[in-house]
Amino acid sequence: MKIHWPGAGVNPALAKMYNLYWDPREDNALLYQAVWAGTPFVRMREQHLRLKDKFPDWKAAKGMPYEDVTNLRPETKAMVKMWAKVYGDAKHVIGGIEAIGN
């Protein structure tokens, strides 16, 4: 099921709902079949937003992988060496990605 949230001030029970298994292109909204789902979706969304307030999203990682890790396991050190040998110093690539706002 997928719900298209209505704008502010509109009853969420009137939101358009789609069964993506039956209608993957979202051409035909469910009418009476989805009346039961409005309240659980609203409750689930409110709970999700409260959890995001309590546990905010992490900031995007920046820099070289494993750059600041001091206690790497031996197999991870070997993987980092192999990666550097195969791909070389990728700081210019990572710097470019960070510059465009990944």
N, C-alpha and C positions, 0 to 999 in steps of 0.2 A: 504494500500500500504506500502511496505517496500523497502528501497533502500540499496544496498550494495555499500558503497562509494569506488570509485577507489583510487588508490594510488596517491601520489603527482605527479603533472605534467600531469595527465590524465584528459581529458575532462569529467566533471561530467555527461554530456549528454549521455555518453556511459556506465554509471553505470547500473548494472543489477537491475531490479525492479520486485517485486513480489506482486501479489494480495493474501494476506494471507487468504482471505475467500475462494478463489478458489483453492489455492495451499498452504496449511498450512505447508507442508514439504519443501517448496521452491525448488521443483524439476525442474520446468520449468519457466525460466525468461520470462517476457513479452517482446515482440519485438516491433512491431509498435504500440501496444495499449498504451504504456507508454511513447512515445516520448514527449508528451505534459508535462509530470510531472517532467522532469529533472530540468528545470529552477525554478519552484516554490519550489522544494525541496532544491535546492542550496540557494535560497533566504531565505527560512525558517531556514536553518542551519546557515547561516551567521548572521541572526538576533538573533538566539539563542546564538551563541558564543559571540556576542557583549553584550547581556544582562548578560551573565555569567561573562564577564569582568567588567561590571558596578556593578553587584550584585553577588559576588562570593558565592560559596557554603558555608554553615555553617560547622563549625568543629563538629565532633561527640561529643555528650554529654557524660560526664563522671561523676561518683559518684552516690550516692543514689538519687532516685527521690525525689524532693521537699526538699532536704537537706538544701539548702541555701535560701529558700523562707521564708520571714518573715511575710508576710501578707496573709497566707492561709485562705480560707473561712472555716467556721465550718464543712461543709459537707466533704471538702477535708481532714481536720484534722481527722475526723472520719474514712474516707476511709484509710488513712495512718495507723492509729491505728489498724484497722481491718486487713490490709495487714500484719503488723508486728506481730499481734497475730497469724494469720494463717500460715505465711511463716517464721516467726522469723527474725533474723538479717541476711539479705542476702548480707552483704558487701563482704563476701568471694566469693559468686557467681559472683557478679558484678566485683569484683577485678580480678577474673579469666577471665571473658569475656574481660575486658579491657587489660589484659596481652596478650591475643592472638590476639589483634588488631581488634576488632569488627568493 
